[in-house]
């Protein structure tokens, strides 16, 4: 069963907290500690997947926080998963030192705003709304909604 998009964003905040816990030292300490590097990489993968899933659940993150490089975050997840042997630890450290704070502020803001506004957490509703806004006929929307439901069950 799919989880609501806002739960996925809560996962992002949890992962950021854990990364901070694992990286209390400096860059040199991080490079020397393979267990910390592995744990951080796993949490960065969690962050990237949570962001992808939140968007699949209908949350339009680029509109909600355009200052965040959402595609790059998802791309880093893909790189860590599929090219794990070619990870540049200096790049990972730079993300920790320079980018996590911005991501944390953006996600915290989105979650705070989401609690005040009604939201759609079903992918089918998000697909229906998006297609209808583009002038797609109701008959065609129903087929797209069925496809979104099938994908959500996987």
C-alpha positions as CSV (number, residue, x, y, z in Angstrom):
1,X,0.0,0.0,0.0
2,X,1.3,3.4,-0.9
3,X,2.1,5.9,1.8
4,X,1.0,9.5,1.8
5,X,3.4,12.0,0.2
6,X,3.7,13.9,3.5
7,X,4.8,10.8,5.3
8,X,7.6,10.5,2.7
9,X,8.7,14.0,3.4
10,X,8.8,13.2,7.1
11,X,11.1,10.3,6.2
12,X,13.4,12.9,4.5
13,X,13.6,14.9,7.8
14,X,14.4,11.7,9.7
15,X,17.1,10.8,7.3
16,X,18.7,14.2,7.5
17,X,18.7,13.9,11.3
18,X,20.5,10.6,11.1
19,X,23.0,11.9,8.6
20,X,23.9,14.7,11.0
21,X,24.2,12.2,13.8
22,X,26.6,10.1,11.7
23,X,28.7,13.0,10.6
24,X,29.5,15.0,13.8
25,X,33.2,15.2,12.8
26,X,34.9,16.9,9.9
27,X,35.5,15.8,6.3
28,X,38.7,13.9,7.2
29,X,36.9,11.9,9.9
30,X,34.2,11.1,7.4
31,X,36.7,9.9,4.8
32,X,38.3,7.6,7.4
33,X,35.1,6.1,8.7
34,X,33.7,3.6,6.1
35,X,30.8,2.7,8.4
36,X,29.7,6.4,8.5
37,X,30.1,6.7,4.8
38,X,28.0,3.7,4.1
39,X,25.3,4.8,6.6
40,X,25.2,8.3,5.0
41,X,24.9,6.9,1.5
42,X,22.1,4.6,2.6
43,X,20.2,7.6,4.1
44,X,20.9,9.7,0.9
45,X,19.3,6.9,-1.0
46,X,16.3,7.0,1.3
47,X,16.0,10.7,0.8
48,X,16.1,10.4,-3.0
49,X,13.6,7.6,-3.0
50,X,11.3,9.4,-0.6
51,X,11.3,12.5,-2.9
52,X,10.6,10.4,-5.9
53,X,7.7,8.7,-4.1
54,X,6.3,11.9,-2.8
55,X,6.1,13.3,-6.3
56,X,4.6,10.0,-7.6
57,X,1.9,10.5,-4.9
58,X,1.0,13.8,-6.5
59,X,3.1,16.3,-4.6
60,X,4.5,19.0,-6.9
61,X,7.8,19.7,-5.1
62,X,9.3,22.0,-7.8
63,X,6.3,24.3,-7.4
64,X,6.3,24.1,-3.6
65,X,10.0,24.8,-3.2
66,X,11.6,25.8,-6.5
67,X,14.9,26.7,-4.8
68,X,15.6,23.0,-4.1
69,X,17.3,20.9,-6.9
70,X,14.7,18.0,-6.7
71,X,15.9,16.3,-9.9
72,X,19.5,16.4,-8.7
73,X,18.6,14.8,-5.4
74,X,16.7,12.0,-7.2
75,X,19.7,11.7,-9.6
76,X,22.1,11.4,-6.7
77,X,20.0,8.6,-5.3
78,X,20.2,6.8,-8.7
79,X,23.9,7.3,-8.9
80,X,24.4,5.9,-5.3
81,X,22.3,2.9,-6.2
82,X,23.4,2.1,-9.7
83,X,27.1,3.3,-9.7
84,X,27.9,2.6,-6.0
85,X,31.5,1.7,-7.0
86,X,32.1,5.2,-8.4
87,X,31.0,7.4,-5.4
88,X,33.1,10.5,-4.8
89,X,33.2,10.9,-1.0
90,X,34.1,14.6,-1.4
91,X,30.9,15.2,-3.3
92,X,28.9,13.3,-0.6
93,X,30.6,15.4,2.1
94,X,29.8,18.6,0.1
95,X,26.1,17.6,0.0
96,X,26.2,17.0,3.8
97,X,27.9,20.3,4.5
98,X,26.2,22.6,2.0
99,X,22.9,21.2,0.9
100,X,21.1,19.3,3.7
101,X,20.3,22.5,5.6
102,X,18.5,23.9,2.6
103,X,16.6,20.7,2.0
104,X,15.6,20.5,5.6
105,X,14.2,24.0,5.7
106,X,12.3,23.4,2.4
107,X,10.8,20.1,3.6
108,X,9.9,21.6,7.0
109,X,8.1,24.4,5.2
110,X,6.2,22.1,2.9
111,X,5.1,20.0,5.8
112,X,4.0,23.0,7.8
113,X,2.0,24.4,4.9
114,X,0.6,20.9,4.1
115,X,-0.9,20.6,7.6
116,X,-2.8,23.8,7.0
117,X,-4.2,23.1,3.6
118,X,-6.2,20.1,2.3
119,X,-4.1,17.8,0.2
120,X,-4.6,14.9,-2.2
121,X,-2.5,11.9,-1.3
122,X,-4.0,9.5,-3.9
123,X,-2.0,9.4,-7.1
124,X,-5.2,8.8,-9.1
125,X,-6.7,12.1,-7.9
126,X,-3.5,13.9,-8.8
127,X,-3.5,12.4,-12.3
128,X,-7.1,13.2,-12.8
129,X,-6.6,16.9,-11.7
130,X,-3.5,17.4,-13.8
131,X,-5.0,15.9,-17.0
132,X,-8.3,17.8,-16.5
133,X,-6.4,21.0,-16.2
134,X,-4.8,20.3,-19.6
135,X,-8.2,19.9,-21.2
136,X,-8.1,16.1,-21.5
137,X,-11.5,14.5,-22.0
138,X,-13.0,12.6,-19.0
139,X,-13.0,9.3,-20.9
140,X,-9.2,9.6,-21.4
141,X,-8.7,10.7,-17.8
142,X,-10.3,7.5,-16.6
143,X,-7.8,5.4,-18.4
144,X,-4.9,7.4,-17.0
145,X,-6.4,7.1,-13.5
146,X,-6.6,3.4,-13.8
147,X,-3.0,3.2,-14.8
148,X,-2.0,5.4,-11.8
149,X,-3.9,3.1,-9.5
150,X,-2.1,0.0,-10.9
151,X,1.3,1.7,-10.5
152,X,0.4,2.7,-6.9
153,X,-0.3,-0.9,-6.0
154,X,3.2,-2.1,-7.0
